[in-house]
Amino acid sequence: MAKRENDSFSVKDLMQGFIRENNLSKGMQKIKVEETWHEMMGPGVATHTTSVKLQNKTLIIQLNSSVLREELSYGKEKIIKMMNEAIGSDVISKLMLV
């Protein structure tokens, strides 16, 4: 019979190792960005958001309301700063509202 190892690992450490070994970190970042957008902006903005994409440090937000797009364009720098703080790293350097 094989001997059991008594090393214990946290689920968090195991998941991070799995993500790192399988090169899934970029995909996980994209998911985190989308979740953070919906959490930070709330249900009012989330209902008018049709698409959230992260491409080469550029966050592309597609909105179905031109009025909301214009309002959000005034606070782009603040949105970028808040999103990066919520995510925990400088993932976003530019914001495009389409």
trRosetta pair geometry for C-beta under 8 A, 3 or more apart (Angstrom, degrees):
i j d omega theta_ij theta_ji phi_ij phi_ji
9 13 5.0 -117 -177 80 98 124
9 14 5.3 108 122 -55 126 96
10 13 4.7 95 59 6 84 101
10 14 7.0 -153 93 -3 45 87
11 14 5.6 -56 -148 40 34 113
11 15 6.2 34 154 -20 68 107
12 15 5.9 -57 -147 37 27 109
12 16 6.3 25 156 -17 63 108
13 16 5.8 -55 -145 38 30 110
13 17 6.3 31 155 -19 63 108
14 17 5.7 -56 -150 37 30 113
14 18 6.3 31 153 -20 64 107
15 18 5.6 -54 -147 36 32 113
15 19 6.3 33 155 -19 66 105
16 19 5.7 -52 -145 37 31 111
16 20 6.2 30 156 -18 64 109
17 20 5.8 -57 -145 39 29 110
17 21 6.1 26 159 -18 65 111
18 21 6.0 -56 -141 38 27 108
18 22 6.2 -1 167 5 63 116
18 24 7.7 -6 125 28 74 134
19 22 6.6 -75 -142 51 21 93
19 24 4.6 -100 -148 67 71 106
19 25 5.7 98 153 -71 106 68
19 28 5.9 -2 -146 -27 135 151
20 23 7.9 23 -178 -71 28 36
20 25 6.7 38 -95 -52 54 113
23 26 7.7 -2 165 13 76 98
24 27 5.2 -59 -167 47 70 114
24 28 5.6 72 135 -27 88 104
25 28 5.6 -57 -144 39 32 111
25 29 6.3 38 155 -25 65 103
26 29 5.6 -50 -150 31 33 114
26 30 6.7 35 152 -20 63 102
27 30 5.7 -50 -152 31 34 113
27 31 6.7 33 151 -16 64 103
28 31 5.7 -52 -151 36 36 112
28 32 6.2 38 150 -21 66 107
29 32 5.6 -56 -147 38 32 113
29 33 6.3 36 154 -23 66 104
29 54 6.7 -106 122 92 97 159
29 87 7.6 53 -149 -164 81 132
29 91 5.7 -177 -170 -135 122 140
30 33 5.7 -50 -148 31 30 113
30 34 6.6 29 154 -16 62 104
30 53 7.6 -13 -150 -152 110 49
30 54 4.9 -152 -112 41 77 116
31 34 5.9 -56 -152 36 32 110
31 35 6.4 29 153 -15 66 108
32 35 5.8 -56 -147 40 31 110
32 36 6.1 32 155 -21 66 109
32 87 5.8 102 135 -130 120 97
33 36 5.7 -56 -145 37 28 111
33 37 6.4 35 154 -25 63 103
33 52 6.7 -168 120 151 94 116
33 54 4.8 90 48 -49 166 134
33 59 6.6 -153 -177 -114 132 109
33 83 7.1 40 -141 -177 81 119
33 87 6.6 -1 -87 -90 67 135
33 91 6.5 -134 -79 115 114 143
33 92 7.2 124 -127 -57 123 114
34 37 5.8 -49 -150 29 30 114
34 38 6.8 23 156 -11 62 105
34 52 4.4 142 -115 90 81 132
35 38 6.1 -62 -154 40 31 106
35 39 6.2 27 153 -17 67 111
36 39 5.7 -58 -143 40 32 110
36 40 5.9 23 163 -15 69 112
36 83 5.8 110 126 -144 131 78
36 86 4.8 140 -150 112 123 130
36 87 5.8 -60 -57 -67 164 84
37 40 6.3 -62 -141 40 22 103
37 41 5.9 -1 171 0 62 119
37 46 7.8 134 125 -98 84 86
37 49 7.0 155 140 -152 124 167
37 52 5.0 -171 43 -125 161 149
37 59 7.8 164 -80 -170 125 130
37 61 7.1 176 -148 -103 144 115
37 83 7.1 10 -79 -115 70 118
38 41 6.5 -62 -129 47 21 97
38 46 4.7 64 -137 -109 82 125
38 49 7.4 -137 -89 58 79 149
38 52 7.8 -109 -40 -23 87 157
39 86 7.5 173 83 -173 122 147
40 82 6.1 132 -152 133 144 121
40 83 6.8 -110 3 -88 166 71
40 86 6.2 -111 -67 -43 123 166
41 44 7.5 -121 149 67 82 75
41 45 3.6 -82 161 70 118 138
41 46 5.9 145 91 -49 108 76
41 49 7.3 93 88 -37 155 138
42 45 5.9 86 62 22 73 94
42 46 6.6 -135 106 -8 33 103
43 46 5.3 -61 -133 43 33 116
43 47 6.2 40 167 -29 68 101
44 47 6.5 -57 -161 23 21 107
44 48 7.6 -3 150 3 55 107
45 48 6.0 -70 -159 46 40 101
45 49 6.1 45 146 -34 74 108
45 68 6.6 156 -123 -167 78 133
45 72 7.6 99 -133 -76 128 130
46 49 5.4 -51 -141 26 36 116
48 63 5.3 26 139 -158 98 91
48 64 5.4 -138 -162 50 71 81
48 65 4.4 -34 -155 1 138 118
48 68 5.2 88 115 35 159 167
49 52 6.3 19 170 -51 127 97
49 61 6.3 -61 -134 -167 104 98
49 62 7.1 103 -165 76 61 58
49 63 5.9 -42 -101 -100 52 71
50 62 4.7 -63 67 107 96 105
50 63 6.8 155 9 -115 88 16
50 64 5.4 90 -38 -40 119 101
51 60 7.4 -16 115 114 104 93
51 61 7.3 163 88 -157 63 35
51 62 3.8 29 46 33 99 122
52 59 7.4 -19 -164 -169 81 92
52 60 7.6 152 -157 82 35 59
52 61 5.9 1 -108 -109 70 71
52 62 7.7 -129 -59 24 38 76
53 59 7.5 154 83 -158 49 46
53 60 4.4 -13 64 60 99 105
53 62 7.9 43 2 -13 102 101
54 57 7.8 12 -174 -97 90 14
54 58 7.3 155 -156 76 50 45
54 59 5.7 -20 -102 -101 74 65
54 60 7.6 -173 -80 19 25 77
54 91 7.0 -17 -154 152 142 112
54 92 7.2 -96 -128 -88 106 89
55 58 5.4 -26 72 62 74 96
55 60 6.3 9 18 -7 106 120
57 91 6.8 -163 -121 162 69 44
57 92 6.2 146 -170 -133 64 28
57 93 4.3 18 156 17 120 103
57 94 6.6 79 121 19 83 87
58 92 7.5 82 -124 -146 14 74
58 93 7.1 -49 -75 62 56 77
58 94 4.4 -23 -113 74 82 107
58 95 7.5 177 -162 -81 65 20
58 96 6.1 26 173 -5 109 110
59 80 7.4 -179 22 -105 130 81
59 83 6.9 0 -57 126 165 170
59 92 4.7 -3 -29 -129 116 124
59 94 7.1 -177 25 91 68 53
59 95 5.1 -15 66 -111 103 69
59 96 7.1 179 88 28 52 68
60 96 4.8 -11 -112 67 70 110
60 98 6.5 0 -171 9 91 118
61 72 7.7 -74 89 127 148 155
61 95 7.1 1 3 -170 112 90
61 96 7.0 173 27 88 67 55
61 97 5.3 -19 70 -111 102 65
61 98 7.1 161 83 28 49 69
62 98 5.1 -30 -105 80 69 93
63 66 7.9 153 104 -74 110 29
63 68 5.5 -138 178 90 145 114
63 69 4.8 -178 66 -71 137 93
63 72 7.5 154 -45 25 158 143
63 97 6.2 -2 4 -170 120 94
63 98 7.3 155 22 81 72 40
65 68 3.8 59 93 14 119 112
65 69 6.4 176 94 -16 61 83
66 69 5.3 -50 -146 34 35 118
66 70 6.4 37 155 -20 65 103
67 70 5.9 -55 -153 34 30 111
67 71 6.5 29 151 -17 64 107
68 71 5.6 -54 -146 38 34 113
68 72 6.2 28 158 -14 68 108
69 72 6.1 -60 -146 41 25 106
69 73 6.4 34 153 -32 61 106
69 97 4.9 157 -151 147 86 122
69 98 7.7 -66 -131 121 133 3
70 73 5.7 -49 -149 22 30 117
70 74 7.7 37 153 -25 57 94
71 74 6.4 -52 -172 17 36 111
72 75 6.3 -77 -160 50 45 92
72 76 7.4 81 147 -74 72 66
72 79 6.9 39 -171 -54 94 151
72 97 5.7 149 92 -99 118 154
73 76 6.1 -3 -157 -47 43 105
73 97 5.7 -121 -76 38 87 143
75 78 4.4 -48 -176 46 93 118
75 79 5.6 101 120 -29 90 94
76 79 5.7 -58 -148 35 30 111
76 80 6.4 29 156 -19 66 105
76 95 4.7 -170 -157 64 97 128
76 97 7.7 -123 -95 -19 105 113
77 80 5.8 -52 -149 35 31 112
77 81 6.4 30 154 -17 64 107
78 81 5.7 -55 -147 38 31 111
78 82 6.2 27 157 -16 66 109
79 82 5.9 -58 -144 40 28 108
79 83 6.1 29 157 -20 65 109
79 95 5.9 67 88 -92 121 167
80 83 5.9 -57 -145 37 26 110
80 84 6.3 23 158 -16 63 109
80 92 5.2 -145 -144 114 84 114
80 93 7.2 53 -161 -147 134 16
80 94 7.5 -8 -104 -96 138 8
80 95 5.4 -131 -66 -32 99 117
81 84 6.0 -59 -148 38 27 108
81 85 6.4 25 155 -17 63 108
82 85 5.8 -56 -148 37 31 111
82 86 6.3 29 155 -19 65 108
83 86 5.8 -58 -147 37 30 110
83 87 6.2 22 157 -14 66 110
83 91 7.8 -95 131 63 101 101
83 92 5.4 12 98 28 129 147
84 87 5.9 -58 -142 41 29 107
84 89 6.9 -93 -163 98 81 29
84 90 5.2 16 -149 -110 131 51
84 91 6.3 -180 -113 31 77 72
84 92 5.7 -131 -66 45 92 92
85 88 7.7 37 179 -73 28 34
87 91 5.4 -58 113 12 159 129
87 92 7.8 121 13 -4 148 100
90 93 7.0 49 168 -71 99 84
92 95 6.8 41 172 -68 123 82
